Each structure stands twice: as structure tokens, then as C-alpha cells.
């Protein structure tokens, strides 16, 4: 149940979208931890690294990680932390190319330590997770598996237990949909009977993401978001996870750059036919159903006074794949329609991290 080798040809548009999201998130993630007084080590783990480039020399994930680390160090100055780039590739030829490339980088960039392995995923995961578990360590895990079999519930739970850790993993969601009647799929991907009944070739990645989301312990604050990628007739995708709202905010920022309508896919995932460059004469037909549903849910939560502060609104939005600016529009409309009194609420990560909260002002009940 594995896909074709995309390193033997130029990266297609879907692969490039995946790598663009990875680069964008690295660019946001690395500066957060550089020179942090509470951290001694920054680790980036790439468990399916490949040779470093495609046949045309376009950067793959190892090259991208190194470029973004170098760019961050140039912009923010030498880091006080130890920075480690971990690359694993099991295929002999690709591993040979990968190690040749890292050997060229080490003398040029002495601020970074390169670690390469040629191991099966289960083995290297058990080896490297020990480094990720060390105190005062920030980790980013990139698991670009070629198929579906590696990120099991057990592996997912192990990642959840890591502190200061964000992850991005790729999954061939179309394989799950194609073989959903196969018992082997159920042993690998944590989907339920209801999931399989609702699943189709378009929504499959959303459903798989929800299945992993259900694994998160009820009392654990954890943020998960998908990005669906279509290649030809097949849907694949990234699943992102973070313990911290800032991680989720930064990932969603990259997703909304790619998909200005829903922040979720490189295709029309809901088949609504909306074209921002050629809007419909009927304004309601220019708004995605996902956005309409979010606005309705947030309005209902506020009308029922289920949310108390600006921070509640911010987290409400994040957990549904939206950012503060989307929630702001709802609050503005509620004020304009006299459903809540005139007020100003800061809804962003910067506002969330402040100790002071801004209470939502509700009209006094008669």
C-alpha cells in the first residue's frame, strides 16, 4: 500500500504544495525557539528524507530544512541552542545521495549538526524519540510516509507525549478510501465504522484527521488541522499537530495562503465552484459552506453565552480551522445587528498570550 517514487521525476504540483507548506511552517517555527532562554536544543526530524532533491534539483525536505535554518540564523544571529537536523532514508541510492549532500553542508554551516540514518521507520523512531524526550528541547517532526502504514495510533500517542513538539505527517488518504473494506486498514489507521460509511474520495482526508483527533486524551490541550492535496484523481494530505495555539495559528496562516476560501485544500474540496476572480452576482454564493457553518456556530455559541472572553473566541476559531480575523467578522456583525452591545475584542495569538482577558459584554437580560 505504498505510492510511486516521486524523487525519480520532477515534483508535481501536489508534492510542491506539500513542500511549500513545510517550508512555510519551518520559516515560522524556527525563530520562535532561537535563543529562547528556556531551551538548550532545537531538533528537526525528517523520517522519510529522500535524497534531498528531485531529478531536476528542486529542493526536497532535507534541503528545505537546512535552508530555513540558515536563513533564520542569518536573520536572527547565531543561536545559543544546539541545532540538530535528523534525516533518515532507507533506500540505498537515496541514502548515498543524502549523505553526500550533508557532507558538503557540514563545513559550511558549523552551527548545525547533521545526523543521518538508513533504518526502517519503526527502528529509527524508537532511536530518535529519545533525543526528542530530553528536557529543554523543541522538536519538529516531519513524517512524509509513502503510503499509510507508519503513523499508527501507537506512534501518534508517542508523539502526543512529547513536550515542545509540533508534527506534520503525510498520509495517502485515497488508499484508505480505496481499501476501506480491508481489515488491514483498520489495524493501521484509527478510523471507525461510521467514518468508513461517510468516507468518499473527496472528504477522506478530513475524516482521517478527525479519527486521529479522537485519539487525543480529553483533558489534553492539543490542536490538529488537515490540509488536503489532490493529485490527479487521488486525495492525499498533511495532518498537523501542536500542543500550543501559536503552532496552530502559524500552520493555519500557511494553509490560508494556499486556500483563501477554506484554508484546507489545494482543490475545491466541497465542489462549490466558487471563483474569487469571477464572483457570482448573488453574494451568498461566493461564501463557502465551511465559512457559513463556522459563522453560524460562533454566533450560536455567543448568543447562548457559552463563551466568556476574547480568548475563548480565539480558541473556538482555531479548533475549527479558522484564525482570529474570521472570528472578528462575526463579532462585528453581531454588534451591527444589535445582538451584543458595542465593544472591542482583541482576537489573536498576541491577545491570547496576555494575562489579561477581555470579557464579552452581553446585554442584560430583561
MIDORO-236319 format. One record per residue (C-alpha): residue number from 1; x, y, z; residue in one letter. Coordinates in pm, whole numbers, always signed. Layout:
N
SITE    i       X       Y       Z  aa
SITE  NUM       X       Y       Z   A
...
REM end
This chain:
366
SITE    i       X       Y       Z  aa
SITE    1      +0      +0      +0   X
SITE    2    +268    +249     -98   X
SITE    3    +274    +512    -368   X
SITE    4    +514    +577    -652   X
SITE    5    +862    +720    -600   X
SITE    6    +824   +1092    -662   X
SITE    7   +1201   +1157    -644   X
SITE    8   +1260    +989    -983   X
SITE    9   +1081   +1269   -1166   X
SITE   10   +1023   +1642   -1117   X
SITE   11    +798   +1720    -821   X
SITE   12    +438   +1752    -931   X
SITE   13    +212   +2034    -815   X
SITE   14     +74   +1836    -519   X
SITE   15    +418   +1745    -391   X
SITE   16    +528   +2105    -430   X
SITE   17    +224   +2222    -231   X
SITE   18    +323   +1984     +47   X
SITE   19    +681   +2108     +46   X
SITE   20    +566   +2471     +33   X
SITE   21    +360   +2417    +350   X
SITE   22    +657   +2250    +516   X
SITE   23    +889   +2536    +422   X
SITE   24    +636   +2796    +529   X
SITE   25    +589   +2636    +866   X
SITE   26    +962   +2596    +924   X
SITE   27   +1006   +2964    +846   X
SITE   28    +752   +3048   +1116   X
SITE   29    +858   +2780   +1366   X
SITE   30   +1237   +2814   +1386   X
SITE   31   +1255   +3180   +1504   X
SITE   32   +1015   +3106   +1791   X
SITE   33   +1279   +2892   +1960   X
SITE   34   +1607   +3052   +1853   X
SITE   35   +1785   +3193   +2158   X
SITE   36   +1499   +3101   +2391   X
SITE   37   +1637   +3108   +2749   X
SITE   38   +1428   +2802   +2838   X
SITE   39   +1565   +2573   +2568   X
SITE   40   +1904   +2416   +2505   X
SITE   41   +1829   +2218   +2188   X
SITE   42   +1628   +2251   +1867   X
SITE   43   +1563   +1932   +1671   X
SITE   44   +1410   +1882   +1326   X
SITE   45   +1337   +1518   +1245   X
SITE   46   +1272   +1405    +888   X
SITE   47   +1191   +1033    +894   X
SITE   48   +1150    +981    +518   X
SITE   49   +1401   +1231    +387   X
SITE   50   +1473   +1107     +35   X
SITE   51   +1791   +1212    -149   X
SITE   52   +1742   +1585     -87   X
SITE   53   +1617   +1692    -431   X
SITE   54   +1414   +1567    -726   X
SITE   55   +1573   +1479   -1061   X
SITE   56   +1578   +1846   -1160   X
SITE   57   +1749   +1955    -840   X
SITE   58   +1441   +2114    -685   X
SITE   59   +1477   +2119    -305   X
SITE   60   +1325   +1834    -108   X
SITE   61   +1257   +1835    +264   X
SITE   62   +1621   +1799    +386   X
SITE   63   +1742   +2088    +170   X
SITE   64   +1443   +2298    +270   X
SITE   65   +1504   +2240    +643   X
SITE   66   +1871   +2335    +609   X
SITE   67   +1792   +2645    +401   X
SITE   68   +1536   +2769    +651   X
SITE   69   +1766   +2711    +949   X
SITE   70   +2045   +2900    +774   X
SITE   71   +1811   +3184    +680   X
SITE   72   +1685   +3212   +1039   X
SITE   73   +2038   +3219   +1179   X
SITE   74   +2136   +3487    +929   X
SITE   75   +1837   +3700   +1022   X
SITE   76   +1835   +3648   +1399   X
SITE   77   +2202   +3586   +1471   X
SITE   78   +2392   +3284   +1599   X
SITE   79   +2183   +3057   +1815   X
SITE   80   +2265   +2975   +2176   X
SITE   81   +2098   +2637   +2129   X
SITE   82   +2233   +2325   +1972   X
SITE   83   +2052   +2276   +1640   X
SITE   84   +2016   +1922   +1506   X
SITE   85   +1886   +1809   +1167   X
SITE   86   +1796   +1440   +1166   X
SITE   87   +1748   +1273    +826   X
SITE   88   +1651    +910    +771   X
SITE   89   +1633    +736    +433   X
SITE   90   +1620    +359    +398   X
SITE   91   +1671    +327     +20   X
SITE   92   +2038    +269     -60   X
SITE   93   +2073    +504    -357   X
SITE   94   +1880    +785    -197   X
SITE   95   +2072    +746    +128   X
SITE   96   +2401    +768     -60   X
SITE   97   +2291   +1094    -225   X
SITE   98   +2161   +1228    +105   X
SITE   99   +2486   +1163    +295   X
SITE  100   +2692   +1311     +11   X
SITE  101   +2484   +1627     +35   X
SITE  102   +2506   +1652    +416   X
SITE  103   +2884   +1603    +397   X
SITE  104   +2902   +1913    +179   X
SITE  105   +2688   +2118    +419   X
SITE  106   +2867   +2046    +747   X
SITE  107   +3184   +2251    +683   X
SITE  108   +2974   +2544    +554   X
SITE  109   +2730   +2550    +843   X
SITE  110   +2902   +2465   +1169   X
SITE  111   +2607   +2591   +1370   X
SITE  112   +2406   +2285   +1269   X
SITE  113   +2470   +1919   +1347   X
SITE  114   +2358   +1670   +1081   X
SITE  115   +2252   +1317   +1173   X
SITE  116   +2174   +1061    +904   X
SITE  117   +2040    +708    +935   X
SITE  118   +1944    +431    +693   X
SITE  119   +1687    +248    +903   X
SITE  120   +1332    +121    +897   X
SITE  121   +1088    +378   +1036   X
SITE  122    +995    +182   +1348   X
SITE  123   +1360    +143   +1442   X
SITE  124   +1468    +499   +1379   X
SITE  125   +1157    +636   +1551   X
SITE  126   +1242    +446   +1869   X
SITE  127   +1602    +567   +1847   X
SITE  128   +1533    +933   +1777   X
SITE  129   +1241    +977   +2013   X
SITE  130   +1489    +951   +2299   X
SITE  131   +1652   +1271   +2176   X
SITE  132   +1312   +1436   +2142   X
SITE  133   +1224   +1344   +2501   X
SITE  134   +1518   +1527   +2654   X
SITE  135   +1435   +1829   +2871   X
SITE  136   +1468   +2183   +2733   X
SITE  137   +1423   +2053   +2379   X
SITE  138   +1198   +2184   +2100   X
SITE  139   +1111   +1937   +1823   X
SITE  140    +952   +1945   +1480   X
SITE  141    +870   +1604   +1335   X
SITE  142    +813   +1563    +959   X
SITE  143    +684   +1220    +864   X
SITE  144    +648   +1213    +487   X
SITE  145    +547    +849    +460   X
SITE  146    +485    +697    +118   X
SITE  147    +152    +531    +195   X
SITE  148     -42    +490    +519   X
SITE  149    +120    +230    +738   X
SITE  150    +364    +411    +965   X
SITE  151    +171    +666   +1174   X
SITE  152     -32    +422   +1379   X
SITE  153    -229    +506   +1692   X
SITE  154     +72    +389   +1896   X
SITE  155    +313    +620   +1712   X
SITE  156     +63    +906   +1731   X
SITE  157     +26    +864   +2107   X
SITE  158    +404    +864   +2149   X
SITE  159    +422   +1195   +1962   X
SITE  160    +143   +1343   +2175   X
SITE  161    +351   +1281   +2488   X
SITE  162    +645   +1489   +2362   X
SITE  163    +673   +1840   +2506   X
SITE  164    +751   +2146   +2291   X
SITE  165    +682   +1935   +1983   X
SITE  166    +491   +2002   +1661   X
SITE  167    +445   +1748   +1385   X
SITE  168    +348   +1728   +1020   X
SITE  169    +272   +1391    +872   X
SITE  170    +168   +1296    +522   X
SITE  171     -80   +1020    +452   X
SITE  172    -208    +874    +127   X
SITE  173    -571    +922    +222   X
SITE  174    -701    +787    -108   X
SITE  175    -555    +447     -20   X
SITE  176    -768    +439    +295   X
SITE  177   -1078    +515     +91   X
SITE  178    -989    +263    -179   X
SITE  179    -925     -20     +66   X
SITE  180   -1165     +79    +344   X
SITE  181   -1325    -265    +344   X
SITE  182    -987    -423    +408   X
SITE  183    -928    -518    +773   X
SITE  184    -561    -425    +741   X
SITE  185    -657     -58    +702   X
SITE  186    -841     -66   +1034   X
SITE  187    -531    -206   +1203   X
SITE  188    -322     +86   +1076   X
SITE  189    -544    +395   +1060   X
SITE  190    -776    +462   +1360   X
SITE  191   -1099    +501   +1159   X
SITE  192   -1437    +382   +1290   X
SITE  193   -1729    +210   +1116   X
SITE  194   -1912    +543   +1099   X
SITE  195   -1603    +704    +944   X
SITE  196   -1597    +444    +670   X
SITE  197   -1967    +486    +593   X
SITE  198   -1930    +864    +547   X
SITE  199   -1598    +846    +362   X
SITE  200   -1565    +924      -7   X
SITE  201   -1287   +1021    -241   X
SITE  202   -1314   +1391    -156   X
SITE  203   -1376   +1408    +220   X
SITE  204   -1146   +1120    +311   X
SITE  205    -865   +1334    +450   X
SITE  206   -1100   +1535    +673   X
SITE  207   -1240   +1212    +815   X
SITE  208    -896   +1061    +876   X
SITE  209    -787   +1379   +1055   X
SITE  210   -1094   +1359   +1281   X
SITE  211   -1007    +997   +1356   X
SITE  212    -661   +1096   +1480   X
SITE  213    -814   +1390   +1668   X
SITE  214   -1026   +1147   +1871   X
SITE  215    -711    +979   +2000   X
SITE  216    -607   +1292   +2189   X
SITE  217    -686   +1247   +2561   X
SITE  218    -992   +1453   +2666   X
SITE  219    -802   +1669   +2914   X
SITE  220    -509   +1741   +2682   X
SITE  221    -500   +2078   +2507   X
SITE  222    -397   +1985   +2156   X
SITE  223    -455   +2142   +1817   X
SITE  224    -489   +1940   +1496   X
SITE  225    -558   +2055   +1141   X
SITE  226    -558   +1893    +796   X
SITE  227    -459   +2013    +453   X
SITE  228    -592   +1801    +166   X
SITE  229    -388   +1766    -152   X
SITE  230    -526   +1636    -479   X
SITE  231    -303   +1464    -732   X
SITE  232    -491   +1358   -1044   X
SITE  233    -795   +1168    -911   X
SITE  234    -644   +1087    -572   X
SITE  235    -657   +1282    -245   X
SITE  236    -362   +1284      -7   X
SITE  237    -285   +1519    +274   X
SITE  238     -91   +1661    +564   X
SITE  239    -203   +1641    +924   X
SITE  240     -56   +1897   +1162   X
SITE  241     -46   +1882   +1540   X
SITE  242     +75   +2107   +1821   X
SITE  243     +32   +2147   +2196   X
SITE  244     +33   +2524   +2158   X
SITE  245    -209   +2772   +1997   X
SITE  246     +84   +2956   +1838   X
SITE  247    +177   +2643   +1641   X
SITE  248    -178   +2603   +1518   X
SITE  249    -205   +2971   +1431   X
SITE  250    +113   +2961   +1226   X
SITE  251     +13   +2645   +1041   X
SITE  252    -331   +2784    +961   X
SITE  253    -169   +3101    +832   X
SITE  254     +20   +2892    +576   X
SITE  255    -293   +2692    +487   X
SITE  256    -500   +3006    +425   X
SITE  257    -227   +3137    +197   X
SITE  258    -270   +2823     -14   X
SITE  259    -650   +2814      +6   X
SITE  260    -809   +3155     +56   X
SITE  261   -1161   +3011     +60   X
SITE  262   -1139   +2736    +322   X
SITE  263    -775   +2713    +438   X
SITE  264    -790   +2341    +387   X
SITE  265    -709   +2208     +40   X
SITE  266    -540   +2272    -294   X
SITE  267    -870   +2195    -470   X
SITE  268   -1242   +2272    -440   X
SITE  269   -1295   +2022    -160   X
SITE  270   -1668   +2094    -125   X
SITE  271   -1731   +2118    -500   X
SITE  272   -1892   +2461    -464   X
SITE  273   -1748   +2612    -780   X
SITE  274   -1658   +2943    -615   X
SITE  275   -1415   +3156    -816   X
SITE  276   -1294   +3467    -626   X
SITE  277   -1174   +3623    -952   X
SITE  278   -1520   +3583   -1106   X
SITE  279   -1768   +3629    -820   X
SITE  280   -2134   +3544    -857   X
SITE  281   -2395   +3821    -871   X
SITE  282   -2552   +3655    -566   X
SITE  283   -2322   +3727    -271   X
SITE  284   -2433   +3424     -71   X
SITE  285   -2298   +3201    -350   X
SITE  286   -1947   +3345    -302   X
SITE  287   -1920   +3224     +57   X
SITE  288   -1800   +2865    +121   X
SITE  289   -2031   +2649    +327   X
SITE  290   -1747   +2583    +569   X
SITE  291   -1724   +2955    +648   X
SITE  292   -2101   +2987    +675   X
SITE  293   -2112   +2697    +919   X
SITE  294   -1832   +2844   +1130   X
SITE  295   -2004   +3182   +1150   X
SITE  296   -2330   +3014   +1249   X
SITE  297   -2162   +2805   +1519   X
SITE  298   -1976   +3103   +1665   X
SITE  299   -2287   +3321   +1659   X
SITE  300   -2486   +3049   +1834   X
SITE  301   -2218   +2997   +2098   X
SITE  302   -2219   +3368   +2175   X
SITE  303   -2597   +3403   +2170   X
SITE  304   -2615   +3121   +2424   X
SITE  305   -2337   +3290   +2625   X
SITE  306   -2123   +2976   +2606   X
SITE  307   -1809   +3185   +2555   X
SITE  308   -1688   +3433   +2814   X
SITE  309   -1377   +3609   +2684   X
SITE  310   -1183   +3708   +2375   X
SITE  311    -953   +3413   +2443   X
SITE  312   -1247   +3174   +2430   X
SITE  313   -1341   +3311   +2089   X
SITE  314    -984   +3276   +1961   X
SITE  315    -955   +2910   +2066   X
SITE  316   -1305   +2840   +1932   X
SITE  317   -1186   +2960   +1590   X
SITE  318    -855   +2773   +1597   X
SITE  319   -1021   +2443   +1680   X
SITE  320   -1237   +2477   +1368   X
SITE  321    -953   +2570   +1135   X
SITE  322   -1010   +2946   +1138   X
SITE  323    -800   +3238   +1252   X
SITE  324    -877   +3543   +1462   X
SITE  325    -966   +3760   +1161   X
SITE  326   -1251   +3524   +1069   X
SITE  327   -1395   +3549   +1421   X
SITE  328   -1363   +3929   +1413   X
SITE  329   -1607   +3946   +1122   X
SITE  330   -1866   +3751   +1322   X
SITE  331   -1831   +3979   +1624   X
SITE  332   -1862   +4286   +1403   X
SITE  333   -2184   +4154   +1251   X
SITE  334   -2329   +4066   +1592   X
SITE  335   -2263   +4422   +1707   X
SITE  336   -2409   +4576   +1390   X
SITE  337   -2727   +4367   +1426   X
SITE  338   -2758   +4463   +1795   X
SITE  339   -2722   +4103   +1913   X
SITE  340   -2445   +4209   +2152   X
SITE  341   -2356   +4557   +2280   X
SITE  342   -2090   +4775   +2117   X
SITE  343   -1744   +4656   +2226   X
SITE  344   -1391   +4597   +2107   X
SITE  345   -1242   +4249   +2141   X
SITE  346    -883   +4153   +2053   X
SITE  347    -889   +3811   +1889   X
SITE  348    -540   +3695   +1801   X
SITE  349    -249   +3498   +1939   X
SITE  350     -91   +3816   +2077   X
SITE  351    -411   +3885   +2270   X
SITE  352    -438   +3523   +2383   X
SITE  353     -91   +3516   +2537   X
SITE  354    -157   +3822   +2754   X
SITE  355    -251   +3753   +3114   X
SITE  356    -538   +3998   +3095   X
SITE  357    -857   +3876   +2932   X
SITE  358   -1127   +4083   +2767   X
SITE  359   -1472   +3968   +2881   X
SITE  360   -1751   +3951   +2625   X
SITE  361   -2014   +4208   +2713   X
SITE  362   -2361   +4066   +2689   X
SITE  363   -2684   +4263   +2708   X
SITE  364   -2851   +4245   +3047   X
SITE  365   -3145   +4009   +3050   X
SITE  366   -3482   +4176   +3100   X
REM end
